[in-house]
Amino acid sequence: MRQINYILFLFFSSISGYGQVSLISATNTREYKVREPFNLSIGMEIAGDMHQQTPIKLPDLSKFEVLGNASEAFTFIDPETGVQVKQIIYQLILLPKQTGKIKIGSALVQVNGKVYRSDAFDIIVKEGGRRRFEENHLREVHLSMETENREVYENQPIVVVLKAYGRNFDDFRKVHDIRFPAVKGDLYPISTARQEVSIENEEIASQIIGSFVVFPEKSGEFSILPALAKLNNDKISSNKLKINVKKLPDKAPESFKNAVGEFKIELTAPNKKEIEIDKPFDVFVKLSGEGNLKSIILPKVIESVDYSILKPKQEADIQTKSKGLLGEITEHYLIVPKKEGEIVVKIEDFTFFNLKEEKYKTLKTDELRINSIKPKEPEKQNFVMEGLEETGHILKKVTLLPISDEEREEGINWQRILAGSFLGVTLLVLLRLRRKKSSVKIENKLEKITTIAETEELLKENISIGKEYYFGAIKNAVDKGDSASFFENYQELHEEAENQIKRLKNQTILEFLE
């Protein structure tokens, strides 16, 4: 196949740019054995403003069995002449029915009222050929990987369709255990469902039996190894694909990371009202669109002396569609104001390469303006409702004791009270966990350990949270008035406690406390 494509390339390169039509037929060699499959390629090139009036008419192939066929088309502008060039290549897999000299006739096409023809040539077919086992079994069905994307940019999706060709479409049901190839890059299955059988010609039928999409990460020649399957109990394989991966244009903006496709980006904060100092609020960065979503790098919230940023959590809703990956990615930030007054939250610019326009596009989002105020003085029988959620953002309601007027006049460090409330709930969790773990230990001591598995389980039960470290870090953050460090350490302590409760008791923290 490589030799055929090389012949066609040499031929086309010798005539490009002269405003004419060329048609050529080629095979790997001119000598074959009976019942030995071979490839016939027919290539056409139209250079200039010319109109193709008829499809390419294939030569008489009655002395061959047609096992499969595929075609691909390219249209480009010749960089030297500025002329538009259209190329079409037909590829057929033929099986000689008889020995001797066999003529492969001319292919025909009509362009601008004139008929063009390829040169006819002879091949020699000798006795011999493949074993009868291969004729009767391996060649009942032929697998072919096909794509319309023979030339792509880096990180541009390549959609590949796996087809089965055969003379009897009932044989398609015998194909099973289909395995997509391994590639250097990301491969995502689109479908393994079989589509309706198509009749290619009087002798050959075909059926799409799978499809997938790949994203080449580097420029150069990108190879897709053959797909594998079984025909009854025999292994069969498809052809190998080679894709030309073009380098992305130079002079990309600094904000371009690796995004290729079509995208939109949003920066939102559900609660845009006044936020108290040292009280975290939610900020969401959402990227949606179509492209290399699985490997994309999202823009980050820009750091500022006016606020602290806790580590974001990412969620993705991505689906594999017929043209590639479609969906959205959301990063959830917690922002902690450090000063009173207006604070401005921004994210980095986001640049992607637009495949339709073949140029870079930079997206900017509106900045968020949040008014930060001093903590309100609490009333009697106040409740602390804010904190960390089930993922580490909201605590169970904690009732505070009434405060006398004398104490109010002296001034209260509400940051310490808030910290104490958080730590009180966590301490309650840890005490209960320790109490329940102690009872488990006593019971385990009474039982005889007879297996390694039982010993491992006992060791797991004895694993404890590094609470001393976190309590020390939280106390230090309170003493220094570092709210960002306080929330960060509390969040880690909360998550560790939650994970241990889930592992040991298969419960959430709220279920455990009840």
Secondary structure, 3 states (H helix, E strand, C coil): CHHHHHHHHHHHHHHCCCCCEEEEEEECCCEEECCCCEEEEEEEEEECCCCECCCCECCCCCCEEEEEEEEEEEEEECCCCCCEEEEEEEEEEEEECCCEEEEECCCEEEECCEEEECCCEEEEEECCCCCHHHHHHHCCEEEEEECCCCEEECCCCEEEEEEEEECCHHHHHHEEEEECCCCCCEEEEEECCCCCCEECCCCCEEEEEEEEEEECCCCEEEEECCCEEEECCEEEECCCEEEEEECCCCCCCCCEEEEEEEEEEEEECCCCCCEECCCCEEEEEEEEEEECHHHCCCCCECCECCEEEEEEEEEEEEEEECCEEEEEEEEEEEEEECCCEEEEECECCEEEEECCCCEEEEECCCCEEEEEECCCCCCCCCEECCCCCCCCCCCCCEECCCCCHHHHHHCCCHHHHHHHHHHHHHHHHHHHHHHHHHHHHHHHHHCCCCCHHHHHHHHHHCCCCCHHHHHHHHHHHHHHCCHHHHHHHHHHHHHHHHHHHHHHHCCCHHHHHC
